[in-house]
Amino acid sequence: SRQAQKLGPILSVRPITLGCSMAEAKAPTDAELEAKKGELKGAETKEGSTVDPDVLALYKKTWADNGGDKDKVCAALAIDAAKWTDGMDEKAFLGRFLGLKE
């Protein structure tokens, strides 16, 4: 037909097949794991605070300014009051909400 002539030559299209030609990796042996373990670098855990000093100062000031009052401290710092433990002192408060272990 005339319409087919207008299209010009049509290249044949091969369907794309999706498949994996890679072999499955085998699990390492215990000996291989032990050998690799010796090559790995050890890590040391550092004790201490990683809390920003300004944040720590704000929490301490807020505690002091509000006399440790749960509702006032939570409102001032936008802390979830449900996470508050009754009877906390300043040290416990800082540990609970800032993760300090002083």
N, C-alpha and C positions, 0 to 999 in steps of 0.2 A: 504494500500500500504506500501511498504518497507520504503519509505521516511517518511511517517507519523509515523512509528514505531521508527525511529531515533530521532524524535523530543521529544519523551517522553510524559508524561501527560501534557495536556494543561489546564491551569486554566481558568475558565470562567471569563470574564472581564465584570464588570458592568459599564454602561455608567455613567459618572460623571454628576450630575445635579447641575447647579448653581442656587442658589436661596437664598433669604434672609428670615430667619425665625425670625428676630428681628422685634418687633413692631415699627411703626414709632413714633418718639419722638413728643410730643405735645409742642406747643409753650408755653413759660411761661406766666403766668397771670401778669397783671399790679402790683398786690400786691406782687408777687414773685420778680418781677424786682425791686420794691421799697425796699424790704427787703434786696436784694443782694447789692443794691447800697450803703447801709450803711456800708457794710463789705469791700468795695473796698478802697484801699489806695489812697489818693490824691497825686497828683504830683505838684511840684512847678516848674515854669519856671524860669530859671536863666537868668538874663540880663547880657550882657557883651560879650566879645570876646572869641571865642574858636580857634582863628587863631594862628598857630604856630608863636612864636615871631620871628624866623628867616625868615619866609615867609613875615611877616609884615614888617620887616626891609628891605628885598629885594624889596618889592613893593614901600616902601617910598623912598629908595635910587634910584631906577630906575626912579621914578617920578621926583625926584630932579635932577638927572644927565641929564635927557632929557628935563628938563624945562616943563614937562607936555605935550610935543608934542605927539599927538595921534599916529602917524605912528611909531615914535621911541619907545614909551612905549609899544605899541602892539607888535612890532617886538621883542623887548628885552624879553618880558614875554610870548610870544606866545599866546597873547590874541586875540580873534576874534574881529576885528575892527568894525564889524556890531553891536556889543553890546555896543559900546562906545557912550556916550551921549555928544553932542557938548556943550562946555562951562563948563565942569566939572572942579572943583578945586580938590585938593588932597583929601579932606574929602569925596567928592562925589565919586571920583575914588575908594577909599578904601571901601566905602560903597557898590558900585556897584559890584566890583570884589572880595571882601573878605567878604562882608556881615557885615561890621562894622557899628555901629550906634553911633559913638563918637560925 
